[in-house]
């Protein structure tokens, strides 16, 4: 029989210093054993709250291996169909049709990805993104001209006019498409879908730096490869496209936003189109 407490021993009120817990008797019928309550799961501290997709979280939970597979298959199908069109269709519209097919192959994964979830912070637009676009786009175009000059005489673009004005086909496919459509579709595919998904897959096992470097290199390589397949390019063109791809990829990784990369690409293309319009007006 357990000893009884004497008058000299102060009685401690257990219920006053800890919350009630489930009491169970031991197998020998002795005193009841008080079970410690399981600690509650602590909430994420305010300073640890995820503010963009680079920290992981539920907004990129569906941007992983499945999205990568769908994106690569869709891009391959678009490139294959585009190459088939240019091979079997002897028409001035063949090249433009092939480009549209490739863009459709990119649009499918983009729409599917953003209907599943939207990585937090990726679609934010800041005033500084416009500055990134103007400065970096102009620098990249200047660098591209310098690279061509090192390899020989730069080839100037020419957008010829008919009766003093641009034909509708030239306006759509040589002016509007490179400045408006191509930067949005290509950056959202290569620097949003592919880069974000690959970074999300590699971040935990390899760390942020290795994941970012691998995602930037892979997305840039596919970007250059796609342009190399859809159009014939020389070494200077490959180097220029590689610089454009890496700058846009690093911009997305460092800022967490996609619009800076879109604006860099748009300014890069717009400077080329503007030069072509200028040369065409002078000839």
C-alpha positions as CSV (number, residue, x, y, z in Angstrom):
1,X,0.0,0.0,0.0
2,X,1.5,3.4,-1.0
3,X,2.6,5.7,1.8
4,X,0.2,8.4,2.8
5,X,1.5,12.0,2.8
6,X,2.3,13.5,6.2
7,X,1.1,16.8,7.4
8,X,4.7,18.2,7.0
9,X,4.7,17.4,3.3
10,X,3.1,20.2,1.2
11,X,0.5,19.1,-1.3
12,X,1.2,20.0,-4.9
13,X,-1.8,20.8,-7.1
14,X,-0.9,19.1,-10.4
15,X,-3.9,20.5,-12.3
16,X,-2.7,24.1,-11.6
17,X,0.6,23.7,-13.4
18,X,-0.3,21.5,-16.4
19,X,-3.4,20.8,-18.5
20,X,-5.4,17.7,-17.7
21,X,-4.1,14.6,-19.3
22,X,-5.5,11.1,-19.7
23,X,-4.8,8.9,-16.6
24,X,-4.5,5.2,-16.9
25,X,-3.9,2.6,-14.2
26,X,-0.8,0.4,-14.4
27,X,-1.2,-3.4,-14.8
28,X,-0.6,-4.0,-11.1
29,X,-3.5,-1.8,-10.0
30,X,-1.2,0.8,-8.5
31,X,-1.3,4.5,-8.8
32,X,-2.6,6.1,-11.9
33,X,0.0,7.1,-14.6
34,X,-0.5,10.5,-16.1
35,X,0.3,10.6,-19.8
36,X,1.9,13.7,-21.1
37,X,-0.1,15.5,-23.8
38,X,1.4,15.4,-27.3
39,X,2.9,18.8,-28.2
40,X,0.9,20.7,-30.8
41,X,2.4,21.4,-34.2
42,X,3.9,24.8,-34.1
43,X,2.7,27.3,-36.7
44,X,5.2,28.8,-39.2
45,X,6.7,32.0,-37.8
46,X,5.7,35.2,-39.6
47,X,9.3,35.7,-40.8
48,X,9.3,32.2,-42.3
49,X,6.1,32.7,-44.3
50,X,6.5,31.8,-47.9
51,X,6.5,34.9,-50.0
52,X,7.3,33.5,-53.4
53,X,7.6,30.2,-55.3
54,X,11.3,29.8,-54.6
55,X,10.6,28.8,-51.1
56,X,8.4,25.9,-52.1
57,X,4.9,25.5,-50.8
58,X,1.5,24.4,-52.1
59,X,1.5,26.8,-55.1
60,X,4.3,24.8,-56.8
61,X,3.2,21.4,-55.5
62,X,1.8,20.6,-58.9
63,X,4.7,22.1,-60.8
64,X,6.9,19.1,-60.7
65,X,7.8,16.0,-62.8
66,X,4.4,15.6,-64.4
67,X,4.4,19.1,-65.7
68,X,8.0,18.7,-67.0
69,X,7.0,15.6,-68.9
70,X,3.9,17.2,-70.4
71,X,5.9,20.4,-71.4
72,X,8.7,18.4,-73.1
73,X,6.3,16.1,-75.0
74,X,4.2,19.1,-76.1
75,X,7.2,21.1,-77.3
76,X,8.6,18.1,-79.1
77,X,5.3,17.5,-80.9
78,X,5.1,21.2,-81.9
79,X,8.7,21.2,-83.3
80,X,8.0,17.9,-85.1
81,X,4.9,19.2,-86.8
82,X,6.5,22.5,-87.6
83,X,9.5,20.7,-89.3
84,X,7.1,18.5,-91.2
85,X,5.2,21.5,-92.5
86,X,8.3,23.3,-93.8
87,X,9.4,20.0,-95.4
88,X,6.3,19.1,-97.3
89,X,4.6,22.4,-97.9
90,X,6.3,24.6,-100.5
91,X,4.6,27.9,-99.7
92,X,5.7,31.3,-98.4
93,X,3.4,30.7,-95.4
94,X,5.2,27.5,-94.4
95,X,7.7,29.1,-92.1
96,X,5.1,31.2,-90.4
97,X,2.8,28.2,-90.0
98,X,5.6,26.1,-88.5
99,X,6.3,28.9,-85.9
100,X,2.6,29.0,-85.0
101,X,2.6,25.2,-84.5
102,X,5.6,25.4,-82.2
103,X,3.9,28.2,-80.2
104,X,0.8,26.1,-79.8
105,X,3.0,23.3,-78.5
106,X,4.2,25.7,-75.8
107,X,0.8,27.2,-75.0
108,X,-0.7,23.9,-74.1
109,X,1.6,23.3,-71.0
110,X,1.4,27.0,-70.1
111,X,-2.4,26.9,-69.9
112,X,-2.4,23.6,-68.1
113,X,0.1,24.7,-65.5
114,X,-1.6,27.9,-64.6
115,X,-5.0,26.3,-64.4
116,X,-3.6,23.9,-61.8
117,X,-1.9,26.5,-59.6
118,X,-0.1,29.9,-59.8
119,X,3.3,30.0,-58.1
120,X,3.2,32.8,-55.6
121,X,4.9,35.9,-56.8
122,X,5.7,34.7,-60.3
123,X,3.1,37.0,-62.0
124,X,3.9,40.1,-60.0
125,X,4.9,43.2,-61.9
126,X,7.1,45.9,-60.5
127,X,8.2,49.2,-62.0
128,X,11.8,48.0,-61.8
129,X,10.9,45.2,-64.2
130,X,10.5,47.8,-66.9
131,X,13.9,49.1,-66.2
132,X,15.4,45.6,-66.4
133,X,13.7,45.1,-69.8
134,X,15.0,48.4,-71.3
135,X,18.5,48.2,-70.0
136,X,19.2,44.5,-70.3
137,X,17.4,44.1,-73.6
138,X,19.4,47.0,-75.2
139,X,22.7,45.6,-73.8
140,X,22.0,42.2,-75.1
141,X,21.2,43.5,-78.6
142,X,24.3,45.6,-78.6
143,X,26.3,42.6,-77.6
144,X,24.8,40.6,-80.3
145,X,25.8,43.2,-82.9
146,X,29.3,43.2,-81.5
147,X,29.5,39.4,-81.7
148,X,28.4,39.5,-85.3
149,X,30.9,42.2,-86.0
150,X,33.8,40.2,-84.6
151,X,32.8,37.3,-86.9
152,X,32.5,39.4,-90.0
153,X,30.2,42.1,-91.4
154,X,26.9,42.2,-89.5
155,X,23.9,41.3,-91.5
156,X,21.3,44.1,-91.2
157,X,17.6,43.1,-91.2
158,X,15.5,44.6,-93.9
159,X,11.7,44.9,-93.8
160,X,10.7,45.9,-97.3
161,X,7.8,48.1,-98.0
162,X,5.3,47.8,-100.8
163,X,4.0,51.1,-102.2
164,X,5.5,52.8,-99.2
165,X,3.7,50.6,-96.6
166,X,4.3,47.2,-95.0
167,X,2.2,44.3,-96.2
168,X,-0.2,42.8,-93.7
169,X,1.7,39.5,-93.6
170,X,4.9,41.4,-92.8
171,X,3.2,43.5,-90.1
172,X,1.8,40.4,-88.4
173,X,4.7,37.9,-88.6
174,X,7.7,40.2,-88.7
175,X,6.6,43.0,-86.4
176,X,3.8,42.1,-84.1
177,X,4.7,38.4,-83.5
178,X,8.4,39.0,-82.6
179,X,7.6,41.9,-80.2
180,X,4.4,40.8,-78.6
181,X,3.7,37.1,-79.1
182,X,7.1,35.5,-79.0
183,X,8.4,37.1,-75.8
184,X,5.3,36.2,-73.8
185,X,4.9,32.6,-75.1
186,X,8.6,31.7,-75.0
187,X,9.4,33.3,-71.7
188,X,6.3,31.7,-70.0
189,X,7.2,28.3,-71.4
190,X,11.0,28.3,-70.9
191,X,11.4,30.6,-67.9
192,X,8.1,30.0,-66.1
193,X,7.0,26.4,-66.7
194,X,10.3,24.6,-67.4
195,X,12.5,26.7,-65.1
196,X,10.1,26.8,-62.1
197,X,9.2,23.1,-62.4
198,X,12.8,22.0,-62.7
199,X,13.9,24.2,-59.8
200,X,11.0,22.9,-57.6
201,X,12.0,19.3,-58.3
202,X,15.7,19.8,-57.6
203,X,15.6,22.3,-54.7
204,X,15.2,19.9,-51.8
205,X,17.6,17.1,-52.9
206,X,20.4,19.4,-54.2
207,X,19.9,22.8,-52.6
208,X,18.8,26.2,-54.0
209,X,22.1,27.1,-55.8
210,X,22.5,23.8,-57.7
211,X,18.8,23.7,-58.5
212,X,18.8,27.3,-59.9
213,X,22.0,26.7,-61.9
214,X,20.6,23.4,-63.4
215,X,17.2,25.0,-64.2
216,X,18.8,28.0,-65.8
217,X,21.2,25.9,-68.0
218,X,18.5,23.4,-69.0
219,X,15.9,26.0,-69.9
220,X,18.5,28.0,-71.9
221,X,19.7,24.9,-73.7
222,X,16.2,24.0,-74.8
223,X,15.5,27.6,-75.8
224,X,18.6,27.7,-78.0
225,X,17.8,24.2,-79.4
226,X,14.3,25.2,-80.3
227,X,15.5,28.2,-82.2
228,X,18.2,26.2,-83.9
229,X,15.7,23.7,-85.2
230,X,13.1,26.2,-86.3
231,X,15.6,28.5,-88.0
232,X,19.1,28.2,-89.4
233,X,21.6,30.0,-87.2
234,X,25.3,30.6,-87.1
235,X,27.7,30.6,-84.1
236,X,27.1,34.2,-83.3
237,X,23.3,33.5,-83.3
238,X,23.8,30.6,-80.9
239,X,26.0,32.7,-78.5
240,X,23.5,35.6,-78.6
241,X,20.5,33.4,-77.9
242,X,22.4,31.7,-75.1
243,X,23.2,35.0,-73.5
244,X,19.5,36.0,-73.8
245,X,18.3,32.8,-72.3
246,X,20.7,32.9,-69.3
247,X,20.0,36.6,-68.5
248,X,16.3,35.9,-68.6
249,X,16.6,32.8,-66.5
250,X,18.8,34.5,-63.9
251,X,16.4,37.4,-63.8
252,X,13.5,35.1,-62.9
253,X,15.6,33.2,-60.3
254,X,16.9,36.4,-58.6
255,X,13.6,38.4,-58.6
256,X,11.0,35.5,-58.5
257,X,9.0,37.3,-61.2
258,X,8.5,36.5,-64.9
259,X,7.7,39.9,-66.4
260,X,11.2,41.3,-66.3
261,X,12.3,38.4,-68.5
262,X,9.4,39.0,-70.9
263,X,10.3,42.7,-71.2
264,X,14.0,41.9,-71.8
265,X,13.0,39.5,-74.6
266,X,10.5,42.0,-76.1
267,X,13.1,44.9,-76.1
268,X,15.7,42.6,-77.6
269,X,13.3,41.6,-80.5
270,X,11.9,45.1,-80.8
271,X,15.4,46.6,-81.4
272,X,16.0,44.2,-84.2
273,X,12.6,44.9,-85.8
274,X,13.1,48.7,-85.4
275,X,16.5,48.4,-87.2
276,X,14.8,46.4,-90.0
277,X,12.1,49.1,-90.4
278,X,14.8,51.8,-90.5
279,X,16.9,50.0,-93.1
280,X,13.8,49.1,-95.2
281,X,12.7,52.8,-95.2
282,X,16.2,53.9,-96.4
283,X,16.4,51.5,-99.3
